[in-house]
Amino acid sequence: MSKRSNKLIRRYQLVDMLMHWSVALGFVLALITGYLIFYQGTSTLMDQSAGHTSRLIHRIGAVLFVAVPVLYFIFSKKRFGFLSAFKWNKSDLGWLKAAPKHYFLGGELPPQAKYNSGQKLYYLFALIFGFLLAVTGFALWFDWFTGAAGIMMLVVHDISALIITLFFGVHIYLTVFHPSERASFNAMATGYMDSEYAEHHHEIWYNEVQEQDEHNEQQLQPESKSYTV
């Protein structure tokens, strides 16, 4: 049963938060050091001791970025939760039409499940280009390809990094800086979400949790007994 305290509703378990923040840390480490290598002005430093340190940090970040989701998939009971990114319906299309007005001018959004259409879109791009980023990154790390194939790996790696960085920036803005969306950040930081926000932004999921709570409470109630005197 979902725990409520001061109108809070449980959204994430500890293992979900650890996975999220570990992947985020790995991505940020790889992102910063990767762009040091990418830009000509700082890439000249890569032949010095600072460059060796940057490459080491880049690889540590890459291992975190890849290994943590793999471990989560192996051991978590919710290993197939990523499939939600591929489940789209009319409500999602309505969300995409209403989202620009909602985020810039204010406005209502159609009822959403646990993950809204914007989050699904972000997860979808993260899965596709994160996979390409990981495969090409390890190919470059271990020199699996040379010549034209090696250059192609580098091009795909850089393009994937640029696309994920773009979506990552939007993700950070909406969850950290957008005034009406910070409840999402609080949920990933604490595991709990404001119930009013959940009802307004994730109405379908909120109603499902409410129904499950009511069902569990009914199961816990002692059966009434009648006695004959």
Backbone as CSV, one residue per row, in Angstrom:
resi,resn,N_x,N_y,N_z,CA_x,CA_y,CA_z,C_x,C_y,C_z
1,MET,0.845,-1.199,0.000,0.000,0.000,0.000,0.879,1.247,0.000
2,SER,0.551,2.213,-0.822,1.328,3.442,-0.920,1.240,4.239,0.370
3,LYS,2.363,4.692,0.840,2.424,5.474,2.060,2.115,6.922,1.754
4,ARG,1.306,7.553,2.573,1.007,8.967,2.401,1.358,9.719,3.674
5,SER,2.024,10.802,3.538,2.350,11.669,4.657,2.344,13.091,4.133
6,ASN,1.488,13.938,4.727,1.353,15.310,4.245,1.004,15.336,2.762
7,LYS,0.031,14.486,2.385,-0.471,14.421,1.012,0.621,14.027,0.017
8,LEU,1.421,13.047,0.402,2.445,12.517,-0.495,2.047,11.124,-0.950
9,ILE,2.488,10.767,-2.145,2.192,9.459,-2.688,3.497,8.837,-3.175
10,ARG,3.668,7.559,-2.883,4.913,6.881,-3.256,4.996,6.714,-4.766
11,ARG,6.101,7.156,-5.346,6.266,7.052,-6.802,7.435,6.152,-7.184
12,TYR,8.543,6.248,-6.459,9.718,5.456,-6.785,10.232,4.713,-5.554
13,GLN,10.758,3.520,-5.779,11.436,2.768,-4.740,12.908,3.165,-4.707
14,LEU,13.596,2.781,-3.629,14.995,3.160,-3.461,15.850,2.672,-4.625
15,VAL,15.609,1.443,-5.076,16.422,0.896,-6.162,16.230,1.701,-7.445
16,ASP,15.022,2.232,-7.667,14.770,3.060,-8.847,15.563,4.359,-8.779
17,MET,15.590,4.966,-7.592,16.314,6.230,-7.434,17.818,6.019,-7.564
18,LEU,18.336,4.928,-6.977,19.769,4.644,-7.084,20.169,4.428,-8.543
19,MET,19.337,3.704,-9.285,19.623,3.474,-10.690,19.631,4.794,-11.465
20,HIS,18.614,5.620,-11.233,18.499,6.899,-11.948,19.706,7.787,-11.691
21,TRP,20.066,7.979,-10.419,21.148,8.899,-10.089,22.515,8.346,-10.486
22,SER,22.686,7.026,-10.468,23.951,6.435,-10.902,24.148,6.626,-12.403
23,VAL,23.081,6.393,-13.169,23.152,6.601,-14.616,23.387,8.080,-14.930
24,ALA,22.694,8.961,-14.187,22.872,10.402,-14.402,24.309,10.822,-14.112
25,LEU,24.881,10.297,-13.016,26.273,10.623,-12.678,27.210,10.136,-13.774
26,GLY,27.009,8.892,-14.220,27.857,8.361,-15.279,27.760,9.179,-16.550
27,PHE,26.544,9.594,-16.895,26.360,10.382,-18.118,27.040,11.738,-18.005
28,VAL,26.896,12.402,-16.864,27.498,13.731,-16.688,29.021,13.636,-16.751
29,LEU,29.600,12.619,-16.104,31.059,12.435,-16.156,31.522,12.216,-17.601
30,ALA,30.808,11.351,-18.317,31.172,11.088,-19.710,30.912,12.303,-20.593
31,LEU,29.848,13.045,-20.279,29.487,14.225,-21.064,30.567,15.297,-20.990
32,ILE,30.971,15.643,-19.773,31.954,16.725,-19.590,33.287,16.350,-20.217
33,THR,33.784,15.162,-19.891,35.085,14.755,-20.430,35.005,14.484,-21.928
34,GLY,33.854,14.021,-22.396,33.701,13.773,-23.826,33.798,15.046,-24.644
35,TYR,33.198,16.121,-24.147,33.259,17.379,-24.886,34.630,18.031,-24.785
36,LEU,35.386,17.699,-23.744,36.779,18.169,-23.687,37.581,17.553,-24.833
37,ILE,37.248,16.296,-25.149,37.924,15.624,-26.257,37.388,16.106,-27.600
38,PHE,36.090,16.418,-27.632,35.412,16.764,-28.881,35.858,18.114,-29.435
39,TYR,35.970,19.130,-28.565,36.285,20.477,-29.032,37.795,20.640,-29.257
40,GLN,38.107,21.281,-30.356,39.509,21.418,-30.758,40.318,22.201,-29.726
41,GLY,39.692,23.198,-29.108,40.425,24.032,-28.154,40.923,23.277,-26.943
42,THR,40.172,22.273,-26.501,40.569,21.506,-25.315,41.136,20.134,-25.667
43,SER,40.905,19.672,-26.896,41.388,18.347,-27.280,42.915,18.277,-27.306
44,THR,43.570,19.436,-27.467,45.031,19.454,-27.473,45.610,19.065,-26.116
45,LEU,44.795,19.156,-25.075,45.253,18.782,-23.732,45.281,17.276,-23.520
46,MET,44.663,16.526,-24.445,44.483,15.094,-24.241,45.793,14.308,-24.283
47,ASP,46.863,14.898,-24.842,48.156,14.213,-24.881,48.963,14.454,-23.616
48,GLN,48.464,15.286,-22.728,49.142,15.575,-21.477,48.529,14.753,-20.349
49,SER,49.043,14.926,-19.141,48.553,14.139,-18.004,47.083,14.423,-17.727
50,ALA,46.674,15.685,-17.937,45.260,16.020,-17.747,44.389,15.249,-18.723
51,GLY,44.925,15.007,-19.923,44.175,14.252,-20.916,43.975,12.807,-20.510
52,HIS,44.999,12.198,-19.936,44.884,10.809,-19.484,43.858,10.694,-18.361
53,THR,43.861,11.682,-17.468,42.879,11.690,-16.378,41.470,11.852,-16.933
54,SER,41.308,12.742,-17.923,40.000,12.964,-18.534,39.489,11.700,-19.214
55,ARG,40.379,10.995,-19.913,39.969,9.758,-20.576,39.566,8.691,-19.558
56,LEU,40.276,8.636,-18.438,39.933,7.679,-17.385,38.555,7.984,-16.808
57,ILE,38.303,9.272,-16.511,37.001,9.667,-15.974,35.908,9.389,-16.996
58,HIS,36.204,9.625,-18.277,35.235,9.365,-19.341,34.845,7.883,-19.362
59,ARG,35.804,7.022,-19.195,35.537,5.585,-19.227,34.804,5.122,-17.961
60,ILE,35.141,5.726,-16.827,34.415,5.403,-15.596,32.948,5.791,-15.745
61,GLY,32.712,6.989,-16.289,31.337,7.432,-16.535,30.622,6.514,-17.499
62,ALA,31.322,6.054,-18.538,30.712,5.162,-19.527,30.322,3.830,-18.897
63,VAL,31.182,3.303,-18.026,30.883,2.030,-17.363,29.654,2.178,-16.473
64,LEU,29.561,3.277,-15.725,28.376,3.533,-14.897,27.125,3.643,-15.764
65,PHE,27.237,4.379,-16.848,26.109,4.625,-17.757,25.550,3.324,-18.336
66,VAL,26.431,2.347,-18.557,26.012,1.084,-19.181,25.733,-0.003,-18.146
67,ALA,26.625,-0.144,-17.158,26.543,-1.279,-16.236,25.335,-1.193,-15.304
68,VAL,25.017,0.004,-14.819,23.915,0.136,-13.861,22.574,-0.274,-14.467
69,PRO,22.204,0.198,-15.661,20.946,-0.278,-16.258,20.933,-1.787,-16.513
70,VAL,22.087,-2.354,-16.877,22.154,-3.804,-17.106,21.887,-4.552,-15.803
71,LEU,22.506,-4.106,-14.710,22.275,-4.737,-13.405,20.825,-4.570,-12.971
72,TYR,20.269,-3.396,-13.230,18.864,-3.148,-12.901,17.966,-4.098,-13.677
73,PHE,18.271,-4.287,-14.946,17.462,-5.176,-15.783,17.550,-6.617,-15.286
74,ILE,18.708,-7.031,-14.811,18.903,-8.413,-14.369,18.197,-8.684,-13.044
75,PHE,18.296,-7.745,-12.093,17.854,-8.026,-10.732,16.517,-7.386,-10.351
76,SER,16.087,-6.349,-11.050,14.849,-5.671,-10.658,13.624,-6.423,-11.160
77,LYS,12.563,-6.428,-10.342,11.305,-7.030,-10.751,10.614,-6.179,-11.824
78,LYS,11.015,-4.914,-11.935,10.417,-4.010,-12.917,11.333,-3.835,-14.132
79,ARG,12.030,-4.912,-14.493,13.029,-4.833,-15.564,12.452,-4.448,-16.915
80,PHE,11.165,-4.719,-17.115,10.566,-4.404,-18.410,9.792,-3.086,-18.387
81,GLY,10.040,-2.268,-17.359,9.355,-0.981,-17.278,9.676,-0.061,-18.432
82,PHE,10.862,-0.258,-19.059,11.249,0.600,-20.179,10.321,0.444,-21.379
83,LEU,9.569,-0.652,-21.421,8.663,-0.864,-22.547,7.554,0.179,-22.606
84,SER,7.320,0.877,-21.482,6.294,1.928,-21.474,6.618,3.033,-22.464
85,ALA,7.904,3.174,-22.800,8.308,4.202,-23.768,7.791,3.901,-25.161
86,PHE,7.375,2.660,-25.391,6.917,2.269,-26.717,5.397,2.126,-26.791
87,LYS,4.706,2.457,-25.706,3.252,2.332,-25.675,2.626,3.715,-25.831
88,TRP,2.091,3.982,-27.025,1.501,5.278,-27.330,0.028,5.107,-27.673
89,ASN,-0.774,6.111,-27.310,-2.198,6.089,-27.631,-2.667,7.505,-27.949
90,LYS,-3.982,7.680,-28.120,-4.529,8.988,-28.478,-4.251,10.038,-27.405
91,SER,-4.221,9.607,-26.144,-3.926,10.547,-25.059,-2.532,11.133,-25.202
92,ASP,-1.582,10.319,-25.669,-0.212,10.800,-25.865,-0.152,11.841,-26.974
93,LEU,-0.884,11.604,-28.044,-0.911,12.581,-29.135,-1.549,13.886,-28.675
94,GLY,-2.573,13.775,-27.846,-3.198,14.977,-27.295,-2.253,15.740,-26.400
95,TRP,-1.437,15.007,-25.651,-0.450,15.658,-24.780,0.567,16.434,-25.608
96,LEU,1.049,15.829,-26.691,2.049,16.483,-27.516,1.508,17.771,-28.138
97,LYS,0.217,17.786,-28.467,-0.393,18.990,-29.030,-0.565,20.080,-27.971
98,ALA,-0.899,19.656,-26.746,-1.188,20.632,-25.685,0.048,21.070,-24.907
99,ALA,1.147,20.309,-24.994,2.331,20.580,-24.171,2.946,21.963,-24.388
100,PRO,3.149,22.438,-25.639,3.763,23.768,-25.802,2.994,24.867,-25.081
101,LYS,1.668,24.862,-25.208,0.869,25.872,-24.532,0.957,25.711,-23.017
102,HIS,0.940,24.464,-22.546,0.988,24.196,-21.105,2.281,24.715,-20.485
103,TYR,3.424,24.437,-21.104,4.708,24.776,-20.502,5.075,26.249,-20.648
104,PHE,4.547,26.918,-21.671,4.920,28.306,-21.884,3.826,29.299,-21.478
105,LEU,2.557,28.900,-21.603,1.465,29.825,-21.301,0.540,29.303,-20.205
106,GLY,0.668,28.043,-19.868,-0.262,27.437,-18.926,-1.449,26.865,-19.676
107,GLY,-1.975,25.787,-19.184,-3.105,25.152,-19.846,-3.219,23.712,-19.407
108,GLU,-4.355,23.108,-19.678,-4.616,21.753,-19.246,-4.003,20.731,-20.211
109,LEU,-3.684,19.580,-19.637,-3.173,18.459,-20.410,-4.131,17.279,-20.276
110,PRO,-4.219,16.427,-21.280,-5.090,15.250,-21.162,-4.567,14.317,-20.077
111,PRO,-5.432,13.497,-19.469,-5.012,12.573,-18.396,-3.862,11.679,-18.856
112,GLN,-2.884,11.492,-17.960,-1.707,10.711,-18.288,-1.499,9.570,-17.295
113,ALA,-0.758,8.559,-17.735,-0.409,7.434,-16.874,0.793,7.828,-16.007
114,LYS,1.520,6.847,-15.474,2.641,7.161,-14.577,3.689,8.008,-15.279
115,TYR,3.901,7.760,-16.565,4.853,8.544,-17.337,4.098,9.259,-18.449
116,ASN,4.240,10.588,-18.507,3.526,11.326,-19.541,4.234,11.188,-20.885
117,SER,3.647,11.766,-21.905,4.162,11.589,-23.265,5.561,12.176,-23.430
118,GLY,5.838,13.284,-22.750,7.162,13.883,-22.826,8.216,12.975,-22.220
119,GLN,7.895,12.352,-21.092,8.827,11.421,-20.466,9.036,10.187,-21.344
120,LYS,7.959,9.705,-21.961,8.084,8.561,-22.864,9.006,8.902,-24.036
121,LEU,8.849,10.099,-24.562,9.677,10.524,-25.686,11.142,10.605,-25.270
122,TYR,11.379,11.125,-24.071,12.747,11.222,-23.557,13.342,9.830,-23.358
123,TYR,12.577,8.910,-22.753,13.056,7.549,-22.541,13.339,6.857,-23.873
124,LEU,12.475,7.099,-24.864,12.642,6.473,-26.168,13.953,6.898,-26.810
125,PHE,14.221,8.209,-26.811,15.462,8.708,-27.398,16.671,8.263,-26.573
126,ALA,16.514,8.216,-25.243,17.620,7.777,-24.385,17.961,6.316,-24.641
127,LEU,16.941,5.488,-24.856,17.180,4.074,-25.136,17.883,3.877,-26.474
128,ILE,17.365,4.537,-27.503,17.916,4.338,-28.845,19.327,4.904,-28.955
129,PHE,19.476,6.179,-28.601,20.778,6.812,-28.788,21.750,6.472,-27.659
130,GLY,21.221,6.095,-26.483,22.088,5.598,-25.422,22.723,4.275,-25.825
131,PHE,21.935,3.414,-26.484,22.468,2.142,-26.984,23.545,2.389,-28.037
132,LEU,23.257,3.287,-28.991,24.251,3.607,-30.019,25.501,4.225,-29.404
133,LEU,25.315,5.081,-28.420,26.441,5.733,-27.738,27.318,4.697,-27.048
134,ALA,26.672,3.721,-26.382,27.417,2.694,-25.650,28.180,1.778,-26.607
135,VAL,27.502,1.291,-27.657,28.134,0.354,-28.589,29.310,1.004,-29.300
136,THR,29.099,2.204,-29.838,30.196,2.880,-30.551,31.305,3.303,-29.596
137,GLY,30.933,3.656,-28.355,31.940,4.047,-27.375,32.884,2.914,-27.029
138,PHE,32.327,1.736,-26.798,33.183,0.596,-26.488,33.967,0.151,-27.716
139,ALA,33.380,0.324,-28.907,34.109,-0.003,-30.133,35.333,0.900,-30.285
140,LEU,35.178,2.178,-29.956,36.310,3.111,-30.015,37.314,2.834,-28.911
141,TRP,36.802,2.489,-27.728,37.679,2.222,-26.580,38.623,1.050,-26.873
142,PHE,38.085,-0.038,-27.411,38.877,-1.249,-27.614,39.363,-1.421,-29.057
143,ASP,39.205,-0.363,-29.882,39.701,-0.376,-31.262,39.183,-1.585,-32.042
144,TRP,37.872,-1.793,-31.984,37.276,-2.915,-32.713,37.288,-2.682,-34.222
145,PHE,37.291,-1.405,-34.617,37.246,-1.095,-36.051,38.358,-0.099,-36.390
146,THR,38.819,-0.164,-37.602,39.831,0.780,-38.081,39.389,1.346,-39.426
147,GLY,40.096,2.346,-39.891,39.808,2.920,-41.196,38.448,3.580,-41.250
148,ALA,37.730,3.372,-42.350,36.429,4.003,-42.571,35.408,3.561,-41.526
149,ALA,35.469,2.276,-41.131,34.532,1.776,-40.122,34.763,2.464,-38.783
150,GLY,36.024,2.712,-38.446,36.341,3.401,-37.204,35.845,4.836,-37.217
151,ILE,35.998,5.512,-38.359,35.499,6.884,-38.495,33.978,6.911,-38.375
152,MET,33.306,5.914,-38.964,31.855,5.835,-38.863,31.414,5.654,-37.407
153,MET,32.149,4.832,-36.655,31.842,4.655,-35.231,31.947,5.983,-34.491
154,LEU,32.981,6.762,-34.831,33.188,8.051,-34.174,32.073,9.027,-34.514
155,VAL,31.649,9.043,-35.774,30.574,9.950,-36.208,29.265,9.603,-35.509
156,VAL,28.919,8.320,-35.486,27.681,7.887,-34.826,27.753,8.191,-33.329
157,HIS,28.922,7.986,-32.741,29.113,8.255,-31.310,28.877,9.730,-30.999
158,ASP,29.452,10.606,-31.818,29.331,12.045,-31.580,27.900,12.523,-31.809
159,ILE,27.247,12.045,-32.863,25.863,12.455,-33.142,24.933,11.980,-32.029
160,SER,25.120,10.750,-31.575,24.297,10.218,-30.483,24.490,11.044,-29.216
161,ALA,25.734,11.427,-28.945,26.024,12.240,-27.760,25.343,13.603,-27.848
162,LEU,25.366,14.216,-29.020,24.738,15.521,-29.207,23.224,15.443,-29.008
163,ILE,22.599,14.397,-29.552,21.144,14.255,-29.433,20.739,14.007,-27.983
164,ILE,21.449,13.124,-27.294,21.124,12.855,-25.893,21.363,14.090,-25.040
165,THR,22.416,14.843,-25.335,22.687,16.072,-24.583,21.546,17.069,-24.730
166,LEU,21.008,17.178,-25.936,19.879,18.086,-26.181,18.678,17.684,-25.323
167,PHE,18.312,16.412,-25.354,17.163,15.950,-24.576,17.453,16.007,-23.078
168,PHE,18.688,15.769,-22.695,19.077,15.853,-21.285,18.915,17.284,-20.778
169,GLY,19.273,18.253,-21.609,19.105,19.655,-21.229,17.646,20.023,-21.026
170,VAL,16.775,19.552,-21.932,15.330,19.799,-21.777,14.821,19.139,-20.504
171,HIS,15.289,17.923,-20.246,14.891,17.170,-19.052,15.269,17.941,-17.786
172,ILE,16.494,18.460,-17.750,16.951,19.218,-16.577,16.117,20.483,-16.399
173,TYR,15.851,21.178,-17.488,15.066,22.418,-17.383,13.673,22.144,-16.818
174,LEU,12.996,21.122,-17.351,11.620,20.864,-16.937,11.533,20.342,-15.510
175,THR,12.491,19.534,-15.077,12.393,18.934,-13.746,13.019,19.778,-12.644
176,VAL,13.936,20.667,-13.004,14.639,21.449,-11.979,14.242,22.919,-11.992
177,PHE,14.122,23.506,-13.168,13.954,24.950,-13.251,12.537,25.407,-13.595
178,HIS,11.753,24.575,-14.265,10.391,24.995,-14.603,9.574,25.096,-13.320
179,PRO,8.942,26.252,-13.048,8.284,26.476,-11.758,7.164,25.508,-11.408
180,SER,6.483,24.969,-12.404,5.337,24.109,-12.102,5.649,22.625,-12.218
181,GLU,6.907,22.272,-12.488,7.237,20.862,-12.714,8.262,20.309,-11.735
182,ARG,8.631,21.073,-10.709,9.690,20.625,-9.804,9.290,19.441,-8.947
183,ALA,7.998,19.156,-8.869,7.536,18.001,-8.094,8.131,16.712,-8.648
184,SER,8.416,16.675,-9.942,9.033,15.491,-10.540,10.432,15.275,-9.996
185,PHE,11.198,16.367,-9.832,12.541,16.259,-9.252,12.458,15.805,-7.806
186,ASN,11.523,16.373,-7.052,11.363,15.983,-5.649,11.023,14.502,-5.531
187,ALA,10.223,14.000,-6.469,9.841,12.593,-6.442,11.054,11.696,-6.638
188,MET,11.943,12.062,-7.564,13.122,11.238,-7.796,14.152,11.408,-6.684
189,ALA,14.101,12.509,-5.963,15.033,12.740,-4.861,14.579,12.080,-3.567
190,THR,13.266,11.977,-3.365,12.744,11.450,-2.099,11.951,10.153,-2.261
191,GLY,11.486,9.883,-3.460,10.643,8.713,-3.688,9.161,9.029,-3.608
192,TYR,8.803,10.231,-3.126,7.405,10.605,-2.940,7.048,11.835,-3.780
193,MET,5.812,11.862,-4.229,5.313,12.969,-5.039,4.085,13.571,-4.365
194,ASP,3.946,14.884,-4.512,2.759,15.563,-4.000,1.519,14.969,-4.663
195,SER,0.548,14.554,-3.857,-0.615,13.856,-4.399,-1.456,14.746,-5.312
196,GLU,-1.520,16.044,-5.030,-2.278,16.941,-5.899,-1.621,17.062,-7.267
197,TYR,-0.307,17.143,-7.253,0.427,17.191,-8.529,0.231,15.885,-9.288
198,ALA,0.309,14.765,-8.577,0.134,13.458,-9.208,-1.251,13.331,-9.831
199,GLU,-2.270,13.803,-9.111,-3.627,13.717,-9.629,-3.811,14.598,-10.862
200,HIS,-3.149,15.741,-10.871,-3.308,16.691,-11.973,-2.488,16.280,-13.201
201,HIS,-1.255,15.793,-12.986,-0.350,15.503,-14.102,-0.337,14.027,-14.509
202,HIS,-0.746,13.149,-13.594,-0.724,11.714,-13.880,-2.018,11.087,-13.373
203,GLU,-3.121,11.597,-13.857,-4.430,11.233,-13.311,-4.727,9.738,-13.440
204,ILE,-4.381,9.143,-14.565,-4.654,7.722,-14.776,-3.897,6.878,-13.749
205,TRP,-2.613,7.176,-13.581,-1.796,6.448,-12.605,-2.280,6.715,-11.182
206,TYR,-2.615,7.961,-10.882,-3.087,8.323,-9.545,-4.351,7.535,-9.190
207,ASN,-5.286,7.451,-10.121,-6.527,6.707,-9.862,-6.245,5.220,-9.657
208,GLU,-5.285,4.688,-10.402,-4.924,3.277,-10.230,-4.357,3.027,-8.842
209,VAL,-3.517,3.949,-8.363,-2.940,3.803,-7.022,-4.022,3.927,-5.965
210,GLN,-4.945,4.855,-6.153,-6.047,5.024,-5.212,-6.884,3.755,-5.117
211,GLU,-7.210,3.184,-6.258,-8.009,1.965,-6.281,-7.271,0.807,-5.617
212,GLN,-5.967,0.708,-5.850,-5.184,-0.354,-5.239,-5.107,-0.180,-3.731
213,ASP,-4.969,1.067,-3.276,-4.937,1.347,-1.836,-6.258,0.959,-1.180
214,GLU,-7.357,1.328,-1.823,-8.669,0.993,-1.273,-8.866,-0.516,-1.211
215,HIS,-8.413,-1.207,-2.226,-8.530,-2.669,-2.247,-7.716,-3.292,-1.121
216,ASN,-6.481,-2.790,-0.930,-5.629,-3.327,0.136,-6.208,-3.052,1.513
217,GLU,-6.786,-1.874,1.692,-7.391,-1.537,2.979,-8.585,-2.446,3.285
218,GLN,-9.342,-2.754,2.257,-10.486,-3.655,2.450,-10.010,-5.054,2.814
219,GLN,-8.888,-5.473,2.238,-8.353,-6.787,2.555,-7.860,-6.869,3.984
220,LEU,-7.395,-5.735,4.521,-6.855,-5.715,5.873,-7.929,-5.577,6.947
221,GLN,-9.107,-5.119,6.571,-10.177,-4.948,7.548,-10.665,-6.307,8.030
222,PRO,-10.870,-6.470,9.385,-11.357,-7.741,9.922,-12.777,-7.999,9.471
223,GLU,-13.070,-9.252,9.181,-14.419,-9.612,8.773,-15.394,-9.457,9.939
224,SER,-16.576,-8.899,9.630,-17.585,-8.729,10.687,-18.228,-10.075,10.991
225,LYS,-18.469,-10.314,12.266,-19.047,-11.585,12.697,-20.358,-11.314,13.409
226,SER,-21.343,-12.194,13.231,-22.628,-12.082,13.922,-22.744,-13.203,14.936
227,TYR,-23.284,-12.855,16.071,-23.409,-13.821,17.153,-24.877,-13.973,17.496
228,THR,-25.285,-15.212,17.829,-26.657,-15.498,18.253,-26.700,-15.664,19.764
229,VAL,-27.553,-14.889,20.411,-27.641,-14.962,21.880,-28.747,-15.925,22.270
